[in-house]
Amino acid sequence: MRNSIKTILGEIAQVFQEFDDAGVDQVAALLLEAKRIFIAGEGRSGLMAKAFAMRLMHLGANVYVVGETITPSIQKGDTLIAVSGSGTTKTTIWAAEKAKQLGCNIIAFTTNLSSPLVHNASLAIYVPAATKYRREHEKESVQPLSSLFDQCMHIIFDAICLRYAELQNVQHDEALRQHSNLE
């Protein structure tokens, strides 16, 4: 087990050696300006996105997950966070296209800067990790499918939340009050 953990941490470290962390500050600042925040992604990347939405809610953001039954319509002035390692996930692209048509800001997180998702984005954040497609420009990984991308997205999203909390001056106790109390 110890070697597996070292391998995973080593792969993550390689990604972050190339990751431009200025995007973290940029995204946090943009989220402060957003009327509402919508989060879109599929599969494990979508699960990382949902975890991001949950933490943003704890920090006081007005945030929704695309596809949930209580998600309202997106409107001009809203921001869509779209996550797709390949940048080719159809439902995520469709959400970005619709948001773009409505005049929303779209922030894309992907490994593929020439993807259809990026074409629709106001801002693209490049994550130099491996996906299930193992394209030539992607990092090598011994992990299955898009595990490396998803792990890195979790860390990036937590870094954005940390910066967002700093900018909003949200302390732990305030975030805790937003945490579910029905558990």
Biotite code that builds the C-alpha atoms (Angstrom):
import biotite.structure as struc

atoms = struc.array([
    struc.Atom([0.000, 0.000, 0.000], chain_id="A", res_id=1, res_name="MET", atom_name="CA", element="C"),
    struc.Atom([2.776, 2.448, 0.870], chain_id="A", res_id=2, res_name="ARG", atom_name="CA", element="C"),
    struc.Atom([4.270, 2.215, -2.625], chain_id="A", res_id=3, res_name="ASN", atom_name="CA", element="C"),
    struc.Atom([0.859, 2.862, -4.216], chain_id="A", res_id=4, res_name="SER", atom_name="CA", element="C"),
    struc.Atom([0.389, 5.999, -2.147], chain_id="A", res_id=5, res_name="ILE", atom_name="CA", element="C"),
    struc.Atom([3.900, 7.213, -3.004], chain_id="A", res_id=6, res_name="LYS", atom_name="CA", element="C"),
    struc.Atom([3.188, 6.542, -6.683], chain_id="A", res_id=7, res_name="THR", atom_name="CA", element="C"),
    struc.Atom([-0.078, 8.493, -6.611], chain_id="A", res_id=8, res_name="ILE", atom_name="CA", element="C"),
    struc.Atom([1.460, 11.398, -4.689], chain_id="A", res_id=9, res_name="LEU", atom_name="CA", element="C"),
    struc.Atom([4.408, 11.417, -7.093], chain_id="A", res_id=10, res_name="GLY", atom_name="CA", element="C"),
    struc.Atom([2.091, 11.638, -10.101], chain_id="A", res_id=11, res_name="GLU", atom_name="CA", element="C"),
    struc.Atom([0.104, 14.449, -8.484], chain_id="A", res_id=12, res_name="ILE", atom_name="CA", element="C"),
    struc.Atom([3.346, 16.308, -7.702], chain_id="A", res_id=13, res_name="ALA", atom_name="CA", element="C"),
    struc.Atom([4.407, 16.074, -11.369], chain_id="A", res_id=14, res_name="GLN", atom_name="CA", element="C"),
    struc.Atom([1.121, 17.647, -12.452], chain_id="A", res_id=15, res_name="VAL", atom_name="CA", element="C"),
    struc.Atom([1.473, 20.511, -9.985], chain_id="A", res_id=16, res_name="PHE", atom_name="CA", element="C"),
    struc.Atom([5.040, 21.218, -11.109], chain_id="A", res_id=17, res_name="GLN", atom_name="CA", element="C"),
    struc.Atom([3.478, 22.353, -14.403], chain_id="A", res_id=18, res_name="GLU", atom_name="CA", element="C"),
    struc.Atom([0.147, 23.708, -13.149], chain_id="A", res_id=19, res_name="PHE", atom_name="CA", element="C"),
    struc.Atom([-0.172, 27.497, -13.254], chain_id="A", res_id=20, res_name="ASP", atom_name="CA", element="C"),
    struc.Atom([-1.619, 28.238, -9.826], chain_id="A", res_id=21, res_name="ASP", atom_name="CA", element="C"),
    struc.Atom([-2.412, 31.845, -10.806], chain_id="A", res_id=22, res_name="ALA", atom_name="CA", element="C"),
    struc.Atom([-5.651, 30.324, -12.101], chain_id="A", res_id=23, res_name="GLY", atom_name="CA", element="C"),
    struc.Atom([-6.678, 29.558, -8.526], chain_id="A", res_id=24, res_name="VAL", atom_name="CA", element="C"),
    struc.Atom([-6.673, 33.250, -7.578], chain_id="A", res_id=25, res_name="ASP", atom_name="CA", element="C"),
    struc.Atom([-8.294, 34.224, -10.863], chain_id="A", res_id=26, res_name="GLN", atom_name="CA", element="C"),
    struc.Atom([-11.175, 31.755, -10.480], chain_id="A", res_id=27, res_name="VAL", atom_name="CA", element="C"),
    struc.Atom([-11.754, 32.669, -6.822], chain_id="A", res_id=28, res_name="ALA", atom_name="CA", element="C"),
    struc.Atom([-11.989, 36.349, -7.770], chain_id="A", res_id=29, res_name="ALA", atom_name="CA", element="C"),
    struc.Atom([-14.400, 35.595, -10.629], chain_id="A", res_id=30, res_name="LEU", atom_name="CA", element="C"),
    struc.Atom([-16.609, 33.531, -8.335], chain_id="A", res_id=31, res_name="LEU", atom_name="CA", element="C"),
    struc.Atom([-16.896, 36.497, -5.973], chain_id="A", res_id=32, res_name="LEU", atom_name="CA", element="C"),
    struc.Atom([-18.358, 38.528, -8.841], chain_id="A", res_id=33, res_name="GLU", atom_name="CA", element="C"),
    struc.Atom([-20.800, 35.823, -9.972], chain_id="A", res_id=34, res_name="ALA", atom_name="CA", element="C"),
    struc.Atom([-24.491, 36.337, -9.352], chain_id="A", res_id=35, res_name="LYS", atom_name="CA", element="C"),
    struc.Atom([-24.890, 32.573, -9.036], chain_id="A", res_id=36, res_name="ARG", atom_name="CA", element="C"),
    struc.Atom([-22.522, 29.664, -9.665], chain_id="A", res_id=37, res_name="ILE", atom_name="CA", element="C"),
    struc.Atom([-23.475, 26.545, -11.605], chain_id="A", res_id=38, res_name="PHE", atom_name="CA", element="C"),
    struc.Atom([-21.291, 23.442, -11.655], chain_id="A", res_id=39, res_name="ILE", atom_name="CA", element="C"),
    struc.Atom([-21.251, 20.883, -14.517], chain_id="A", res_id=40, res_name="ALA", atom_name="CA", element="C"),
    struc.Atom([-19.309, 17.663, -14.989], chain_id="A", res_id=41, res_name="GLY", atom_name="CA", element="C"),
    struc.Atom([-19.869, 13.962, -15.519], chain_id="A", res_id=42, res_name="GLU", atom_name="CA", element="C"),
    struc.Atom([-18.503, 10.774, -13.976], chain_id="A", res_id=43, res_name="GLY", atom_name="CA", element="C"),
    struc.Atom([-15.786, 11.062, -11.349], chain_id="A", res_id=44, res_name="ARG", atom_name="CA", element="C"),
    struc.Atom([-14.928, 14.547, -12.583], chain_id="A", res_id=45, res_name="SER", atom_name="CA", element="C"),
    struc.Atom([-18.562, 15.429, -11.913], chain_id="A", res_id=46, res_name="GLY", atom_name="CA", element="C"),
    struc.Atom([-18.241, 14.039, -8.404], chain_id="A", res_id=47, res_name="LEU", atom_name="CA", element="C"),
    struc.Atom([-15.213, 16.269, -7.805], chain_id="A", res_id=48, res_name="MET", atom_name="CA", element="C"),
    struc.Atom([-17.303, 19.174, -9.135], chain_id="A", res_id=49, res_name="ALA", atom_name="CA", element="C"),
    struc.Atom([-20.160, 18.317, -6.755], chain_id="A", res_id=50, res_name="LYS", atom_name="CA", element="C"),
    struc.Atom([-17.726, 18.284, -3.835], chain_id="A", res_id=51, res_name="ALA", atom_name="CA", element="C"),
    struc.Atom([-16.584, 21.742, -4.974], chain_id="A", res_id=52, res_name="PHE", atom_name="CA", element="C"),
    struc.Atom([-20.175, 22.971, -5.099], chain_id="A", res_id=53, res_name="ALA", atom_name="CA", element="C"),
    struc.Atom([-20.789, 21.656, -1.592], chain_id="A", res_id=54, res_name="MET", atom_name="CA", element="C"),
    struc.Atom([-17.758, 23.434, -0.166], chain_id="A", res_id=55, res_name="ARG", atom_name="CA", element="C"),
    struc.Atom([-18.675, 26.680, -1.954], chain_id="A", res_id=56, res_name="LEU", atom_name="CA", element="C"),
    struc.Atom([-22.119, 26.432, -0.321], chain_id="A", res_id=57, res_name="MET", atom_name="CA", element="C"),
    struc.Atom([-20.423, 26.068, 3.072], chain_id="A", res_id=58, res_name="HIS", atom_name="CA", element="C"),
    struc.Atom([-18.538, 29.270, 2.264], chain_id="A", res_id=59, res_name="LEU", atom_name="CA", element="C"),
    struc.Atom([-21.764, 31.150, 1.542], chain_id="A", res_id=60, res_name="GLY", atom_name="CA", element="C"),
    struc.Atom([-21.850, 31.004, -2.256], chain_id="A", res_id=61, res_name="ALA", atom_name="CA", element="C"),
    struc.Atom([-25.127, 30.779, -4.164], chain_id="A", res_id=62, res_name="ASN", atom_name="CA", element="C"),
    struc.Atom([-24.244, 27.559, -6.010], chain_id="A", res_id=63, res_name="VAL", atom_name="CA", element="C"),
    struc.Atom([-26.090, 24.841, -7.941], chain_id="A", res_id=64, res_name="TYR", atom_name="CA", element="C"),
    struc.Atom([-25.171, 21.554, -9.606], chain_id="A", res_id=65, res_name="VAL", atom_name="CA", element="C"),
    struc.Atom([-26.376, 21.177, -13.187], chain_id="A", res_id=66, res_name="VAL", atom_name="CA", element="C"),
    struc.Atom([-28.780, 18.258, -13.510], chain_id="A", res_id=67, res_name="GLY", atom_name="CA", element="C"),
    struc.Atom([-30.061, 18.244, -9.939], chain_id="A", res_id=68, res_name="GLU", atom_name="CA", element="C"),
    struc.Atom([-33.840, 18.517, -9.518], chain_id="A", res_id=69, res_name="THR", atom_name="CA", element="C"),
    struc.Atom([-33.678, 21.803, -7.581], chain_id="A", res_id=70, res_name="ILE", atom_name="CA", element="C"),
    struc.Atom([-31.312, 23.571, -9.981], chain_id="A", res_id=71, res_name="THR", atom_name="CA", element="C"),
    struc.Atom([-32.936, 26.719, -11.443], chain_id="A", res_id=72, res_name="PRO", atom_name="CA", element="C"),
    struc.Atom([-32.407, 28.040, -14.957], chain_id="A", res_id=73, res_name="SER", atom_name="CA", element="C"),
    struc.Atom([-29.061, 29.659, -15.621], chain_id="A", res_id=74, res_name="ILE", atom_name="CA", element="C"),
    struc.Atom([-29.218, 33.330, -16.609], chain_id="A", res_id=75, res_name="GLN", atom_name="CA", element="C"),
    struc.Atom([-27.027, 36.175, -17.799], chain_id="A", res_id=76, res_name="LYS", atom_name="CA", element="C"),
    struc.Atom([-24.626, 37.191, -15.039], chain_id="A", res_id=77, res_name="GLY", atom_name="CA", element="C"),
    struc.Atom([-24.292, 33.638, -13.727], chain_id="A", res_id=78, res_name="ASP", atom_name="CA", element="C"),
    struc.Atom([-21.061, 31.654, -13.929], chain_id="A", res_id=79, res_name="THR", atom_name="CA", element="C"),
    struc.Atom([-20.760, 28.052, -15.101], chain_id="A", res_id=80, res_name="LEU", atom_name="CA", element="C"),
    struc.Atom([-17.860, 25.914, -13.906], chain_id="A", res_id=81, res_name="ILE", atom_name="CA", element="C"),
    struc.Atom([-17.454, 23.116, -16.481], chain_id="A", res_id=82, res_name="ALA", atom_name="CA", element="C"),
    struc.Atom([-15.157, 20.176, -15.754], chain_id="A", res_id=83, res_name="VAL", atom_name="CA", element="C"),
    struc.Atom([-14.068, 17.672, -18.387], chain_id="A", res_id=84, res_name="SER", atom_name="CA", element="C"),
    struc.Atom([-10.593, 16.166, -18.551], chain_id="A", res_id=85, res_name="GLY", atom_name="CA", element="C"),
    struc.Atom([-10.903, 15.479, -22.259], chain_id="A", res_id=86, res_name="SER", atom_name="CA", element="C"),
    struc.Atom([-12.936, 18.597, -22.957], chain_id="A", res_id=87, res_name="GLY", atom_name="CA", element="C"),
    struc.Atom([-15.192, 16.435, -25.124], chain_id="A", res_id=88, res_name="THR", atom_name="CA", element="C"),
    struc.Atom([-17.893, 15.270, -22.689], chain_id="A", res_id=89, res_name="THR", atom_name="CA", element="C"),
    struc.Atom([-21.100, 15.994, -24.604], chain_id="A", res_id=90, res_name="LYS", atom_name="CA", element="C"),
    struc.Atom([-23.386, 16.972, -21.727], chain_id="A", res_id=91, res_name="THR", atom_name="CA", element="C"),
    struc.Atom([-20.768, 19.312, -20.287], chain_id="A", res_id=92, res_name="THR", atom_name="CA", element="C"),
    struc.Atom([-20.209, 20.911, -23.700], chain_id="A", res_id=93, res_name="ILE", atom_name="CA", element="C"),
    struc.Atom([-23.971, 21.344, -24.160], chain_id="A", res_id=94, res_name="TRP", atom_name="CA", element="C"),
    struc.Atom([-24.229, 23.087, -20.792], chain_id="A", res_id=95, res_name="ALA", atom_name="CA", element="C"),
    struc.Atom([-21.343, 25.394, -21.757], chain_id="A", res_id=96, res_name="ALA", atom_name="CA", element="C"),
    struc.Atom([-22.909, 26.153, -25.157], chain_id="A", res_id=97, res_name="GLU", atom_name="CA", element="C"),
    struc.Atom([-26.250, 27.047, -23.567], chain_id="A", res_id=98, res_name="LYS", atom_name="CA", element="C"),
    struc.Atom([-24.587, 29.180, -20.891], chain_id="A", res_id=99, res_name="ALA", atom_name="CA", element="C"),
    struc.Atom([-22.573, 30.997, -23.558], chain_id="A", res_id=100, res_name="LYS", atom_name="CA", element="C"),
    struc.Atom([-25.742, 31.695, -25.586], chain_id="A", res_id=101, res_name="GLN", atom_name="CA", element="C"),
    struc.Atom([-27.308, 33.233, -22.466], chain_id="A", res_id=102, res_name="LEU", atom_name="CA", element="C"),
    struc.Atom([-24.340, 35.499, -21.784], chain_id="A", res_id=103, res_name="GLY", atom_name="CA", element="C"),
    struc.Atom([-22.885, 33.660, -18.809], chain_id="A", res_id=104, res_name="CYS", atom_name="CA", element="C"),
    struc.Atom([-19.229, 33.343, -17.858], chain_id="A", res_id=105, res_name="ASN", atom_name="CA", element="C"),
    struc.Atom([-17.890, 29.850, -18.428], chain_id="A", res_id=106, res_name="ILE", atom_name="CA", element="C"),
    struc.Atom([-14.803, 28.600, -16.619], chain_id="A", res_id=107, res_name="ILE", atom_name="CA", element="C"),
    struc.Atom([-13.529, 25.314, -18.066], chain_id="A", res_id=108, res_name="ALA", atom_name="CA", element="C"),
    struc.Atom([-11.147, 22.906, -16.352], chain_id="A", res_id=109, res_name="PHE", atom_name="CA", element="C"),
    struc.Atom([-9.535, 20.454, -18.780], chain_id="A", res_id=110, res_name="THR", atom_name="CA", element="C"),
    struc.Atom([-6.361, 18.817, -20.078], chain_id="A", res_id=111, res_name="THR", atom_name="CA", element="C"),
    struc.Atom([-7.233, 19.717, -23.664], chain_id="A", res_id=112, res_name="ASN", atom_name="CA", element="C"),
    struc.Atom([-6.948, 23.398, -24.590], chain_id="A", res_id=113, res_name="LEU", atom_name="CA", element="C"),
    struc.Atom([-8.079, 22.731, -28.164], chain_id="A", res_id=114, res_name="SER", atom_name="CA", element="C"),
    struc.Atom([-11.293, 21.009, -27.095], chain_id="A", res_id=115, res_name="SER", atom_name="CA", element="C"),
    struc.Atom([-14.900, 21.980, -27.857], chain_id="A", res_id=116, res_name="PRO", atom_name="CA", element="C"),
    struc.Atom([-15.355, 22.806, -24.167], chain_id="A", res_id=117, res_name="LEU", atom_name="CA", element="C"),
    struc.Atom([-12.564, 25.394, -24.254], chain_id="A", res_id=118, res_name="VAL", atom_name="CA", element="C"),
    struc.Atom([-14.040, 26.854, -27.446], chain_id="A", res_id=119, res_name="HIS", atom_name="CA", element="C"),
    struc.Atom([-17.114, 27.837, -25.399], chain_id="A", res_id=120, res_name="ASN", atom_name="CA", element="C"),
    struc.Atom([-15.225, 29.043, -22.318], chain_id="A", res_id=121, res_name="ALA", atom_name="CA", element="C"),
    struc.Atom([-14.568, 32.578, -21.112], chain_id="A", res_id=122, res_name="SER", atom_name="CA", element="C"),
    struc.Atom([-11.596, 31.197, -19.174], chain_id="A", res_id=123, res_name="LEU", atom_name="CA", element="C"),
    struc.Atom([-9.839, 27.847, -19.527], chain_id="A", res_id=124, res_name="ALA", atom_name="CA", element="C"),
    struc.Atom([-7.747, 26.374, -16.735], chain_id="A", res_id=125, res_name="ILE", atom_name="CA", element="C"),
    struc.Atom([-5.256, 23.833, -18.038], chain_id="A", res_id=126, res_name="TYR", atom_name="CA", element="C"),
    struc.Atom([-4.658, 20.837, -15.781], chain_id="A", res_id=127, res_name="VAL", atom_name="CA", element="C"),
    struc.Atom([-1.678, 18.854, -17.156], chain_id="A", res_id=128, res_name="PRO", atom_name="CA", element="C"),
    struc.Atom([-2.874, 15.437, -15.971], chain_id="A", res_id=129, res_name="ALA", atom_name="CA", element="C"),
    struc.Atom([-3.746, 12.101, -17.562], chain_id="A", res_id=130, res_name="ALA", atom_name="CA", element="C"),
    struc.Atom([-7.275, 11.228, -18.663], chain_id="A", res_id=131, res_name="THR", atom_name="CA", element="C"),
    struc.Atom([-8.811, 7.982, -19.865], chain_id="A", res_id=132, res_name="LYS", atom_name="CA", element="C"),
    struc.Atom([-7.722, 8.790, -23.436], chain_id="A", res_id=133, res_name="TYR", atom_name="CA", element="C"),
    struc.Atom([-3.989, 9.006, -22.663], chain_id="A", res_id=134, res_name="ARG", atom_name="CA", element="C"),
    struc.Atom([-3.373, 11.612, -25.359], chain_id="A", res_id=135, res_name="ARG", atom_name="CA", element="C"),
    struc.Atom([0.187, 12.442, -26.317], chain_id="A", res_id=136, res_name="GLU", atom_name="CA", element="C"),
    struc.Atom([0.282, 15.750, -24.387], chain_id="A", res_id=137, res_name="HIS", atom_name="CA", element="C"),
    struc.Atom([-1.033, 14.184, -21.164], chain_id="A", res_id=138, res_name="GLU", atom_name="CA", element="C"),
    struc.Atom([1.133, 13.092, -18.248], chain_id="A", res_id=139, res_name="LYS", atom_name="CA", element="C"),
    struc.Atom([1.822, 9.405, -17.947], chain_id="A", res_id=140, res_name="GLU", atom_name="CA", element="C"),
    struc.Atom([-0.032, 7.618, -15.189], chain_id="A", res_id=141, res_name="SER", atom_name="CA", element="C"),
    struc.Atom([-0.199, 4.065, -13.891], chain_id="A", res_id=142, res_name="VAL", atom_name="CA", element="C"),
    struc.Atom([-3.626, 4.819, -12.417], chain_id="A", res_id=143, res_name="GLN", atom_name="CA", element="C"),
    struc.Atom([-6.765, 3.752, -14.239], chain_id="A", res_id=144, res_name="PRO", atom_name="CA", element="C"),
    struc.Atom([-8.763, 6.071, -16.469], chain_id="A", res_id=145, res_name="LEU", atom_name="CA", element="C"),
    struc.Atom([-8.898, 9.715, -15.320], chain_id="A", res_id=146, res_name="SER", atom_name="CA", element="C"),
    struc.Atom([-7.906, 9.115, -11.696], chain_id="A", res_id=147, res_name="SER", atom_name="CA", element="C"),
    struc.Atom([-4.967, 11.529, -11.888], chain_id="A", res_id=148, res_name="LEU", atom_name="CA", element="C"),
    struc.Atom([-7.080, 14.323, -13.387], chain_id="A", res_id=149, res_name="PHE", atom_name="CA", element="C"),
    struc.Atom([-9.816, 13.797, -10.797], chain_id="A", res_id=150, res_name="ASP", atom_name="CA", element="C"),
    struc.Atom([-7.375, 13.793, -7.872], chain_id="A", res_id=151, res_name="GLN", atom_name="CA", element="C"),
    struc.Atom([-5.808, 17.004, -9.120], chain_id="A", res_id=152, res_name="CYS", atom_name="CA", element="C"),
    struc.Atom([-9.217, 18.605, -9.625], chain_id="A", res_id=153, res_name="MET", atom_name="CA", element="C"),
    struc.Atom([-10.121, 17.878, -6.013], chain_id="A", res_id=154, res_name="HIS", atom_name="CA", element="C"),
    struc.Atom([-6.959, 19.665, -4.858], chain_id="A", res_id=155, res_name="ILE", atom_name="CA", element="C"),
    struc.Atom([-7.447, 22.579, -7.277], chain_id="A", res_id=156, res_name="ILE", atom_name="CA", element="C"),
    struc.Atom([-11.053, 23.019, -6.190], chain_id="A", res_id=157, res_name="PHE", atom_name="CA", element="C"),
    struc.Atom([-10.033, 22.976, -2.521], chain_id="A", res_id=158, res_name="ASP", atom_name="CA", element="C"),
    struc.Atom([-7.351, 25.580, -3.271], chain_id="A", res_id=159, res_name="ALA", atom_name="CA", element="C"),
    struc.Atom([-9.966, 27.784, -4.960], chain_id="A", res_id=160, res_name="ILE", atom_name="CA", element="C"),
    struc.Atom([-12.243, 27.383, -1.928], chain_id="A", res_id=161, res_name="CYS", atom_name="CA", element="C"),
    struc.Atom([-9.412, 28.316, 0.413], chain_id="A", res_id=162, res_name="LEU", atom_name="CA", element="C"),
    struc.Atom([-8.733, 31.484, -1.584], chain_id="A", res_id=163, res_name="ARG", atom_name="CA", element="C"),
    struc.Atom([-12.463, 32.242, -1.885], chain_id="A", res_id=164, res_name="TYR", atom_name="CA", element="C"),
    struc.Atom([-12.831, 31.904, 1.904], chain_id="A", res_id=165, res_name="ALA", atom_name="CA", element="C"),
    struc.Atom([-9.881, 34.248, 2.423], chain_id="A", res_id=166, res_name="GLU", atom_name="CA", element="C"),
    struc.Atom([-11.355, 36.843, 0.042], chain_id="A", res_id=167, res_name="LEU", atom_name="CA", element="C"),
    struc.Atom([-14.779, 36.574, 1.722], chain_id="A", res_id=168, res_name="GLN", atom_name="CA", element="C"),
    struc.Atom([-13.209, 36.413, 5.187], chain_id="A", res_id=169, res_name="ASN", atom_name="CA", element="C"),
    struc.Atom([-15.146, 33.236, 5.945], chain_id="A", res_id=170, res_name="VAL", atom_name="CA", element="C"),
    struc.Atom([-13.731, 31.481, 8.998], chain_id="A", res_id=171, res_name="GLN", atom_name="CA", element="C"),
    struc.Atom([-14.132, 27.825, 9.970], chain_id="A", res_id=172, res_name="HIS", atom_name="CA", element="C"),
    struc.Atom([-16.943, 28.490, 12.470], chain_id="A", res_id=173, res_name="ASP", atom_name="CA", element="C"),
    struc.Atom([-19.009, 30.361, 9.884], chain_id="A", res_id=174, res_name="GLU", atom_name="CA", element="C"),
    struc.Atom([-18.562, 27.568, 7.337], chain_id="A", res_id=175, res_name="ALA", atom_name="CA", element="C"),
    struc.Atom([-19.496, 25.008, 9.983], chain_id="A", res_id=176, res_name="LEU", atom_name="CA", element="C"),
    struc.Atom([-22.806, 26.808, 10.592], chain_id="A", res_id=177, res_name="ARG", atom_name="CA", element="C"),
    struc.Atom([-23.621, 26.223, 6.895], chain_id="A", res_id=178, res_name="GLN", atom_name="CA", element="C"),
    struc.Atom([-22.798, 22.500, 7.169], chain_id="A", res_id=179, res_name="HIS", atom_name="CA", element="C"),
    struc.Atom([-25.721, 20.080, 7.205], chain_id="A", res_id=180, res_name="SER", atom_name="CA", element="C"),
    struc.Atom([-27.220, 19.567, 10.653], chain_id="A", res_id=181, res_name="ASN", atom_name="CA", element="C"),
    struc.Atom([-29.572, 16.763, 9.614], chain_id="A", res_id=182, res_name="LEU", atom_name="CA", element="C"),
    struc.Atom([-26.971, 14.026, 9.823], chain_id="A", res_id=183, res_name="GLU", atom_name="CA", element="C"),
])
